[in-house]
Amino acid sequence: MYLIGLTGSIGMGKSATATLFQEAGVPVYDADAAVHALYEKGGVAVAPIGALVPAAIIDGAVDRTILGQHVLKDVDKLRALEAIVHPLAGQSQFDFLRQAQADKAPAVVLDIPLLFETGGEAFVDCVVVVSAPFEMQKQRVLARAGMSEERFNDILAKQVPDEDKRAKADFIVDSAISIEDARTQVHAILEAIKGRVGHAFEARMARFKARSGNDSGTGSKGAPE
């Protein structure tokens, strides 16, 4: 099974690109969606996060905006949050990969926002970076509810710069033109990797097993972008 690591800075169009891979028939693991499930009412991360940041719990669920306000500028709290979230999200990724293996999927996409930041690129067979010009990225992000320029800059400061991601990528999807253009690029990537033999699956699964709680390489943001 061939592992495609999909990543990109905030506002670059990564989630839309993940959907294009899914539409093309490739199973997609969404690290952020896994975290969302943990944060929902009844989610297993609600209680420990409530102990860390009580104000972030609203109606029995984690409010990602409030959580972000508390942890993005507090390194200790951010690390404590990651210690809660990463093992739990790691288990969901482990389960996803096992299911994909059982289904004999030839390739899967791991949609991981912080792939480079967590060293996860060493445990995929290729890296796809989604990118767009900075002004377009900024416009997209500032259009989000609850987002400010200050918060945007704080998030960027914690992410590997887009230029560096592009330099490390095996493939780049330019999301600046149109969704149809991005779809064409995704299909070209899938054509390029067709028939390739993947080597990262066993290494990634072994890394999960070697670490208590299967917490390695999840790369989920924990706090919202």
Backbone as CSV, one residue per row, in Angstrom:
resi,resn,N_x,N_y,N_z,CA_x,CA_y,CA_z,C_x,C_y,C_z
1,MET,0.852,-1.196,0.000,0.000,0.000,0.000,0.886,1.245,0.000
2,TYR,0.551,2.187,-0.851,1.346,3.401,-1.039,0.743,4.533,-0.211
3,LEU,1.557,5.131,0.652,1.080,6.189,1.543,1.425,7.563,0.981
4,ILE,0.390,8.349,0.742,0.551,9.720,0.250,0.335,10.675,1.417
5,GLY,1.341,11.440,1.758,1.192,12.452,2.796,0.737,13.753,2.164
6,LEU,-0.418,14.242,2.577,-0.975,15.486,2.035,-0.897,16.561,3.098
7,THR,-0.285,17.688,2.757,-0.154,18.748,3.743,-0.177,20.111,3.057
8,GLY,-0.141,21.149,3.850,-0.175,22.519,3.348,-0.481,23.453,4.487
9,SER,0.005,24.655,4.396,-0.228,25.634,5.451,-1.694,26.041,5.497
10,ILE,-2.069,26.705,6.563,-3.440,27.157,6.737,-3.890,27.984,5.531
11,GLY,-5.103,27.720,5.067,-5.685,28.516,3.994,-5.204,28.183,2.593
12,MET,-4.456,27.104,2.443,-3.904,26.768,1.130,-4.839,25.904,0.275
13,GLY,-5.882,25.353,0.870,-6.800,24.518,0.099,-6.556,23.034,0.249
14,LYS,-5.910,22.649,1.336,-5.581,21.241,1.567,-6.828,20.373,1.697
15,SER,-7.806,20.841,2.463,-9.014,20.038,2.679,-9.775,19.816,1.374
16,ALA,-9.850,20.855,0.553,-10.517,20.710,-0.744,-9.761,19.723,-1.626
17,THR,-8.445,19.753,-1.536,-7.635,18.822,-2.320,-7.828,17.393,-1.830
18,ALA,-7.940,17.216,-0.518,-8.203,15.884,0.039,-9.506,15.325,-0.512
19,THR,-10.504,16.184,-0.635,-11.788,15.757,-1.196,-11.629,15.287,-2.639
20,LEU,-10.753,15.945,-3.386,-10.514,15.539,-4.774,-9.878,14.154,-4.840
21,PHE,-8.966,13.870,-3.932,-8.389,12.523,-3.875,-9.472,11.493,-3.545
22,GLN,-10.332,11.869,-2.602,-11.406,10.960,-2.196,-12.356,10.699,-3.363
23,GLU,-12.686,11.746,-4.100,-13.556,11.599,-5.267,-12.930,10.677,-6.319
24,ALA,-11.600,10.649,-6.333,-10.885,9.794,-7.293,-10.778,8.353,-6.806
25,GLY,-11.365,8.066,-5.646,-11.404,6.703,-5.145,-10.312,6.326,-4.170
26,VAL,-9.548,7.312,-3.712,-8.465,7.033,-2.770,-8.966,7.252,-1.344
27,PRO,-8.837,6.257,-0.463,-9.238,6.464,0.936,-8.412,7.591,1.566
28,VAL,-9.072,8.456,2.318,-8.403,9.604,2.938,-8.586,9.571,4.444
29,TYR,-7.474,9.661,5.154,-7.515,9.848,6.607,-7.372,11.334,6.879
30,ASP,-8.338,11.911,7.563,-8.358,13.343,7.871,-7.992,13.530,9.335
31,ALA,-6.770,13.996,9.590,-6.303,14.158,10.969,-7.167,15.141,11.743
32,ASP,-7.588,16.222,11.085,-8.426,17.208,11.770,-9.796,16.636,12.114
33,ALA,-10.374,15.852,11.200,-11.681,15.249,11.473,-11.594,14.298,12.657
34,ALA,-10.468,13.602,12.762,-10.271,12.704,13.905,-10.274,13.488,15.205
35,VAL,-9.634,14.656,15.184,-9.608,15.500,16.381,-10.999,16.050,16.674
36,HIS,-11.715,16.459,15.628,-13.088,16.951,15.822,-13.935,15.915,16.554
37,ALA,-13.792,14.662,16.174,-14.566,13.598,16.825,-14.203,13.479,18.299
38,LEU,-12.941,13.686,18.613,-12.508,13.632,20.009,-13.082,14.789,20.816
39,TYR,-13.323,15.919,20.137,-13.767,17.148,20.799,-15.283,17.248,20.930
40,GLU,-16.003,16.411,20.184,-17.464,16.484,20.225,-18.000,16.056,21.587
41,LYS,-19.246,16.415,21.848,-19.885,16.000,23.094,-19.814,14.482,23.210
42,GLY,-19.287,14.017,24.327,-19.102,12.590,24.517,-17.766,12.081,24.024
43,GLY,-16.979,12.947,23.363,-15.664,12.553,22.867,-14.700,12.294,24.011
44,VAL,-13.770,11.382,23.781,-12.900,10.960,24.883,-11.894,12.025,25.300
45,ALA,-11.702,13.063,24.481,-10.747,14.114,24.848,-11.383,15.239,25.652
46,VAL,-12.703,15.253,25.750,-13.383,16.383,26.397,-12.970,16.542,27.854
47,ALA,-13.000,15.471,28.614,-12.691,15.565,30.046,-11.258,16.007,30.310
48,PRO,-10.233,15.388,29.693,-8.872,15.842,29.967,-8.589,17.256,29.484
49,ILE,-9.207,17.655,28.362,-9.016,19.032,27.902,-9.721,19.998,28.843
50,GLY,-10.870,19.590,29.374,-11.575,20.419,30.351,-10.747,20.650,31.600
51,ALA,-9.965,19.656,31.987,-9.090,19.817,33.147,-7.949,20.777,32.836
52,LEU,-7.507,20.797,31.583,-6.407,21.674,31.173,-6.875,23.104,30.938
53,VAL,-8.002,23.254,30.211,-8.557,24.577,29.885,-10.059,24.528,30.131
54,PRO,-10.502,24.726,31.367,-11.933,24.615,31.689,-12.828,25.503,30.829
55,ALA,-12.341,26.695,30.479,-13.159,27.636,29.707,-13.461,27.135,28.302
56,ALA,-12.703,26.146,27.825,-12.880,25.662,26.457,-14.037,24.683,26.313
57,ILE,-14.641,24.272,27.419,-15.744,23.316,27.353,-17.073,24.062,27.369
58,ILE,-17.796,23.962,26.275,-19.096,24.615,26.122,-20.132,23.547,25.772
59,ASP,-21.161,23.435,26.611,-22.231,22.453,26.386,-21.682,21.038,26.190
60,GLY,-20.681,20.702,26.969,-20.160,19.345,26.955,-19.213,19.005,25.830
61,ALA,-18.835,20.001,25.026,-17.905,19.774,23.921,-16.776,20.799,23.987
62,VAL,-15.705,20.522,23.264,-14.570,21.443,23.231,-14.817,22.508,22.169
63,ASP,-14.744,23.760,22.584,-14.845,24.873,21.645,-13.435,25.151,21.120
64,ARG,-13.199,24.854,19.853,-11.848,24.960,19.289,-11.338,26.396,19.267
65,THR,-12.234,27.351,19.063,-11.806,28.749,19.037,-11.300,29.183,20.401
66,ILE,-12.074,28.887,21.430,-11.660,29.248,22.789,-10.391,28.494,23.174
67,LEU,-10.336,27.224,22.821,-9.142,26.433,23.123,-7.912,27.057,22.473
68,GLY,-8.053,27.433,21.214,-6.939,28.052,20.508,-6.472,29.333,21.160
69,GLN,-7.404,30.128,21.652,-7.045,31.378,22.320,-6.199,31.134,23.563
70,HIS,-6.396,29.994,24.199,-5.672,29.687,25.436,-4.329,29.000,25.197
71,VAL,-4.214,28.243,24.111,-2.990,27.445,23.954,-2.004,27.979,22.920
72,LEU,-2.464,28.773,21.961,-1.569,29.191,20.894,-0.427,30.068,21.386
73,LYS,-0.631,30.767,22.485,0.427,31.634,23.014,1.045,31.083,24.293
74,ASP,0.689,29.865,24.652,1.202,29.243,25.876,1.818,27.896,25.493
75,VAL,3.136,27.875,25.379,3.823,26.675,24.899,3.566,25.476,25.799
76,ASP,3.556,25.699,27.109,3.342,24.589,28.042,1.954,23.978,27.871
77,LYS,0.946,24.848,27.731,-0.413,24.335,27.540,-0.554,23.645,26.186
78,LEU,0.116,24.185,25.177,0.051,23.566,23.855,0.654,22.166,23.895
79,ARG,1.773,22.023,24.572,2.398,20.698,24.690,1.522,19.742,25.493
80,ALA,0.892,20.273,26.537,-0.008,19.431,27.337,-1.198,18.982,26.499
81,LEU,-1.711,19.890,25.659,-2.816,19.538,24.765,-2.389,18.446,23.790
82,GLU,-1.213,18.608,23.215,-0.717,17.611,22.268,-0.546,16.250,22.937
83,ALA,-0.132,16.262,24.213,0.043,15.000,24.944,-1.288,14.289,25.162
84,ILE,-2.364,15.060,25.195,-3.704,14.478,25.321,-4.198,13.967,23.967
85,VAL,-4.072,14.824,22.959,-4.715,14.565,21.674,-3.965,13.552,20.809
86,HIS,-2.654,13.660,20.752,-1.900,12.842,19.804,-2.060,11.333,19.996
87,PRO,-2.012,10.816,21.224,-2.226,9.365,21.363,-3.611,8.921,20.890
88,LEU,-4.620,9.746,21.167,-5.987,9.393,20.781,-6.169,9.458,19.265
89,ALA,-5.646,10.522,18.657,-5.728,10.641,17.201,-4.875,9.573,16.527
90,GLY,-3.760,9.235,17.163,-2.897,8.197,16.613,-3.595,6.858,16.502
91,GLN,-4.411,6.545,17.473,-5.152,5.287,17.432,-6.115,5.258,16.251
92,SER,-6.751,6.388,15.974,-7.699,6.421,14.855,-6.964,6.261,13.526
93,GLN,-5.760,6.829,13.422,-4.979,6.664,12.195,-4.526,5.210,12.036
94,PHE,-4.113,4.606,13.131,-3.715,3.196,13.131,-4.868,2.326,12.626
95,ASP,-6.061,2.575,13.149,-7.240,1.797,12.753,-7.575,2.005,11.274
96,PHE,-7.443,3.264,10.815,-7.702,3.572,9.405,-6.769,2.776,8.493
97,LEU,-5.487,2.768,8.824,-4.513,2.078,7.983,-4.735,0.570,7.981
98,ARG,-5.075,0.023,9.132,-5.366,-1.408,9.202,-6.571,-1.759,8.324
99,GLN,-7.596,-0.909,8.352,-8.782,-1.164,7.539,-8.451,-1.051,6.055
100,ALA,-7.662,-0.037,5.697,-7.273,0.128,4.294,-6.465,-1.070,3.812
101,GLN,-5.613,-1.586,4.684,-4.840,-2.782,4.345,-5.769,-3.978,4.124
102,ALA,-6.739,-4.133,5.011,-7.694,-5.238,4.884,-8.512,-5.118,3.600
103,ASP,-8.790,-3.866,3.200,-9.555,-3.623,1.979,-8.695,-3.711,0.717
104,LYS,-7.388,-3.930,0.910,-6.429,-4.028,-0.196,-6.389,-2.751,-1.038
105,ALA,-6.471,-1.614,-0.376,-6.361,-0.336,-1.080,-4.943,-0.182,-1.625
106,PRO,-4.789,0.146,-2.909,-3.438,0.307,-3.456,-2.724,1.544,-2.930
107,ALA,-3.509,2.560,-2.540,-2.927,3.799,-2.013,-3.920,4.453,-1.068
108,VAL,-3.396,5.223,-0.137,-4.234,6.029,0.753,-3.599,7.403,0.888
109,VAL,-4.425,8.360,1.261,-3.948,9.713,1.557,-4.047,9.949,3.053
110,LEU,-2.953,10.419,3.638,-2.958,10.861,5.030,-2.945,12.380,5.011
111,ASP,-4.100,12.966,5.273,-4.281,14.423,5.277,-3.829,14.930,6.641
112,ILE,-2.591,15.432,6.696,-1.969,15.783,7.972,-1.452,17.221,7.909
113,PRO,-2.107,18.161,8.585,-1.694,19.565,8.520,-0.244,19.808,8.932
114,LEU,0.201,19.125,9.981,1.543,19.360,10.514,2.487,18.210,10.166
115,LEU,2.432,17.752,8.951,3.249,16.610,8.535,4.736,16.886,8.735
116,PHE,5.215,18.017,8.226,6.630,18.351,8.359,6.993,18.715,9.794
117,GLU,6.084,19.410,10.462,6.363,19.862,11.825,6.545,18.702,12.797
118,THR,5.951,17.554,12.493,6.037,16.389,13.374,6.972,15.307,12.838
119,GLY,7.666,15.589,11.747,8.568,14.596,11.176,7.864,13.471,10.452
120,GLY,6.579,13.656,10.166,5.796,12.596,9.552,6.154,12.299,8.113
121,GLU,6.884,13.211,7.462,7.245,12.976,6.060,8.163,11.764,5.897
122,ALA,8.827,11.373,6.988,9.713,10.204,6.929,8.936,8.894,6.896
123,PHE,7.630,8.972,7.132,6.816,7.761,7.238,5.681,7.739,6.221
124,VAL,5.913,8.382,5.078,5.013,8.280,3.927,5.880,8.010,2.699
125,ASP,5.247,7.570,1.622,6.004,7.264,0.408,6.212,8.482,-0.481
126,CYS,5.316,9.434,-0.411,5.518,10.699,-1.115,4.747,11.788,-0.391
127,VAL,5.150,13.022,-0.626,4.505,14.170,0.008,3.904,15.071,-1.061
128,VAL,2.624,15.392,-0.885,1.931,16.351,-1.742,1.674,17.607,-0.921
129,VAL,2.180,18.730,-1.392,1.976,20.010,-0.714,0.995,20.852,-1.522
130,VAL,-0.019,21.363,-0.850,-0.989,22.258,-1.486,-0.558,23.686,-1.194
131,SER,-0.516,24.507,-2.231,0.037,25.851,-2.076,-0.755,26.863,-2.901
132,ALA,-0.607,28.127,-2.510,-1.228,29.249,-3.215,-0.435,30.496,-2.850
133,PRO,-0.567,31.577,-3.607,0.134,32.808,-3.259,-0.274,33.313,-1.871
134,PHE,0.648,33.996,-1.203,0.406,34.423,0.173,-0.832,35.299,0.305
135,GLU,-1.030,36.249,-0.592,-2.173,37.154,-0.462,-3.493,36.397,-0.577
136,MET,-3.532,35.385,-1.421,-4.737,34.560,-1.529,-4.933,33.748,-0.254
137,GLN,-3.856,33.191,0.255,-3.912,32.449,1.517,-4.457,33.336,2.635
138,LYS,-3.909,34.524,2.756,-4.325,35.452,3.812,-5.797,35.819,3.669
139,GLN,-6.226,36.096,2.449,-7.626,36.455,2.195,-8.559,35.322,2.603
140,ARG,-8.198,34.103,2.263,-9.018,32.944,2.623,-9.131,32.798,4.138
141,VAL,-8.002,32.924,4.816,-7.986,32.696,6.263,-8.748,33.784,7.003
142,LEU,-8.542,35.033,6.625,-9.199,36.131,7.334,-10.704,36.161,7.076
143,ALA,-11.161,35.429,6.073,-12.604,35.336,5.815,-13.285,34.354,6.763
144,ARG,-12.503,33.587,7.511,-13.070,32.613,8.440,-13.616,33.300,9.687
145,ALA,-14.697,32.763,10.202,-15.288,33.309,11.426,-14.307,33.190,12.581
146,GLY,-14.194,34.265,13.354,-13.352,34.247,14.541,-11.868,34.409,14.274
147,MET,-11.497,34.630,13.017,-10.083,34.750,12.687,-9.670,36.217,12.639
148,SER,-8.469,36.490,13.131,-7.906,37.834,13.085,-6.524,37.751,12.451
149,GLU,-6.008,38.893,12.030,-4.673,38.899,11.426,-3.622,38.483,12.448
150,GLU,-3.807,38.886,13.700,-2.857,38.507,14.748,-2.834,36.990,14.928
151,ARG,-4.001,36.395,14.968,-4.082,34.946,15.151,-3.510,34.215,13.941
152,PHE,-3.792,34.736,12.771,-3.237,34.174,11.539,-1.713,34.158,11.603
153,ASN,-1.133,35.274,12.025,0.325,35.363,12.119,0.881,34.414,13.177
154,ASP,0.150,34.258,14.281,0.577,33.318,15.328,0.627,31.888,14.784
155,ILE,-0.387,31.529,14.000,-0.438,30.185,13.429,0.709,29.975,12.445
156,LEU,0.940,30.964,11.576,2.024,30.849,10.600,3.374,30.680,11.281
157,ALA,3.546,31.364,12.411,4.826,31.295,13.125,5.123,29.896,13.640
158,LYS,4.082,29.092,13.811,4.249,27.735,14.338,4.293,26.680,13.233
159,GLN,4.160,27.119,11.986,4.163,26.182,10.867,5.421,26.354,10.021
160,VAL,5.868,25.263,9.423,6.970,25.340,8.472,6.539,26.254,7.323
161,PRO,7.373,27.225,6.926,6.988,28.147,5.851,6.629,27.417,4.557
162,ASP,5.710,28.001,3.821,5.250,27.395,2.575,6.406,27.149,1.611
163,GLU,7.325,28.082,1.533,8.470,27.930,0.631,9.269,26.671,0.963
164,ASP,9.458,26.419,2.260,10.203,25.229,2.684,9.418,23.949,2.384
165,LYS,8.110,24.006,2.596,7.283,22.838,2.281,7.357,22.503,0.794
166,ARG,7.277,23.520,-0.019,7.338,23.306,-1.466,8.671,22.672,-1.868
167,ALA,9.740,23.117,-1.215,11.071,22.593,-1.538,11.204,21.114,-1.179
168,LYS,10.454,20.678,-0.173,10.534,19.288,0.288,9.502,18.377,-0.374
169,ALA,8.602,18.957,-1.141,7.487,18.185,-1.705,7.924,17.297,-2.865
170,ASP,7.248,16.169,-3.001,7.391,15.346,-4.201,6.456,15.851,-5.296
171,PHE,5.302,16.359,-4.876,4.325,16.935,-5.792,3.744,18.187,-5.148
172,ILE,3.388,19.173,-5.974,2.750,20.400,-5.489,1.430,20.581,-6.230
173,VAL,0.378,20.839,-5.470,-0.914,21.188,-6.056,-1.104,22.685,-5.884
174,ASP,-1.213,23.398,-6.991,-1.460,24.839,-6.967,-2.971,25.047,-6.906
175,SER,-3.443,25.569,-5.762,-4.891,25.730,-5.571,-5.391,27.113,-5.956
176,ALA,-4.560,27.899,-6.615,-4.905,29.299,-6.866,-5.836,29.505,-8.052
177,ILE,-5.925,28.543,-8.942,-6.646,28.787,-10.195,-8.123,28.429,-10.081
178,SER,-8.419,27.149,-9.952,-9.810,26.706,-9.847,-9.832,25.289,-9.308
179,ILE,-10.998,24.852,-8.875,-11.134,23.491,-8.369,-10.930,22.488,-9.506
180,GLU,-11.350,22.840,-10.704,-11.166,21.939,-11.846,-9.689,21.775,-12.173
181,ASP,-8.952,22.865,-12.077,-7.515,22.793,-12.321,-6.843,21.927,-11.262
182,ALA,-7.251,22.099,-10.007,-6.697,21.277,-8.927,-7.040,19.805,-9.142
183,ARG,-8.252,19.537,-9.617,-8.656,18.149,-9.890,-7.742,17.526,-10.959
184,THR,-7.436,18.300,-11.980,-6.532,17.816,-13.026,-5.162,17.485,-12.444
185,GLN,-4.685,18.334,-11.541,-3.386,18.095,-10.911,-3.411,16.830,-10.051
186,VAL,-4.491,16.620,-9.326,-4.619,15.423,-8.490,-4.599,14.164,-9.354
187,HIS,-5.323,14.185,-10.451,-5.352,13.019,-11.341,-3.970,12.758,-11.939
188,ALA,-3.230,13.830,-12.220,-1.872,13.669,-12.754,-0.955,13.018,-11.718
189,ILE,-1.128,13.391,-10.453,-0.333,12.783,-9.377,-0.647,11.299,-9.269
190,LEU,-1.923,10.965,-9.293,-2.316,9.561,-9.181,-1.800,8.747,-10.363
191,GLU,-1.776,9.356,-11.523,-1.229,8.670,-12.694,0.277,8.457,-12.529
192,ALA,0.951,9.454,-11.948,2.407,9.376,-11.780,2.820,8.289,-10.796
193,ILE,1.999,8.049,-9.775,2.380,7.060,-8.754,1.794,5.676,-9.030
194,LYS,1.004,5.570,-10.079,0.366,4.285,-10.390,1.427,3.198,-10.558
195,GLY,1.246,2.111,-9.864,2.176,0.995,-9.979,3.380,1.074,-9.067
196,ARG,3.552,2.196,-8.380,4.692,2.298,-7.465,4.481,1.385,-6.258
197,VAL,5.562,0.842,-5.769,5.517,-0.006,-4.578,5.801,0.854,-3.354
198,GLY,4.900,0.822,-2.391,5.085,1.601,-1.172,5.938,0.871,-0.152
199,HIS,6.720,1.644,0.588,7.582,1.066,1.623,7.316,1.663,3.004
200,ALA,6.485,2.681,3.074,6.321,3.414,4.334,5.323,2.769,5.291
201,PHE,4.417,1.956,4.771,3.346,1.425,5.615,3.891,0.662,6.815
202,GLU,4.764,-0.290,6.582,5.273,-1.105,7.684,6.049,-0.256,8.682
203,ALA,6.817,0.703,8.181,7.582,1.570,9.082,6.660,2.424,9.941
204,ARG,5.598,2.950,9.321,4.657,3.774,10.086,3.930,2.940,11.133
205,MET,3.498,1.752,10.768,2.786,0.900,11.717,3.712,0.433,12.839
206,ALA,4.961,0.149,12.500,5.925,-0.251,13.528,6.184,0.896,14.492
207,ARG,6.204,2.108,13.962,6.412,3.277,14.822,5.236,3.453,15.772
208,PHE,4.028,3.249,15.268,2.849,3.301,16.132,2.982,2.300,17.276
209,LYS,3.322,1.071,16.920,3.371,0.007,17.914,4.477,0.231,18.940
210,ALA,5.567,0.871,18.505,6.713,1.068,19.385,6.478,2.155,20.423
211,ARG,5.502,3.008,20.163,5.243,4.124,21.068,3.942,3.899,21.820
212,SER,4.009,4.048,23.074,2.820,3.848,23.911,1.703,4.754,23.441
213,GLY,0.527,4.174,23.241,-0.634,4.958,22.825,-0.691,5.214,21.345
214,ASN,0.271,4.638,20.548,0.249,4.872,19.099,0.220,6.355,18.765
215,ASP,1.071,7.163,19.405,0.926,8.612,19.284,1.826,9.254,18.252
216,SER,2.569,8.512,17.479,3.558,9.141,16.622,2.979,9.573,15.290
217,GLY,3.455,10.739,14.827,3.182,11.156,13.473,1.749,11.498,13.169
218,THR,0.934,11.785,14.173,-0.458,12.102,13.871,-0.568,13.440,13.172
219,GLY,0.192,14.426,13.644,0.258,15.699,12.962,-1.018,16.495,12.960
220,SER,-1.982,16.136,13.779,-3.197,16.929,13.887,-2.885,18.197,14.650
221,LYS,-3.658,19.231,14.405,-3.342,20.526,14.996,-3.679,20.601,16.471
222,GLY,-4.656,19.817,16.933,-5.067,19.906,18.333,-5.880,21.156,18.565
223,ALA,-5.246,22.296,18.482,-5.951,23.572,18.540,-6.329,23.972,17.127
224,PRO,-7.394,24.737,16.964,-7.856,25.067,15.625,-6.951,26.055,14.930
225,GLU,-6.956,25.986,13.609,-6.307,27.024,12.820,-7.273,28.181,12.694
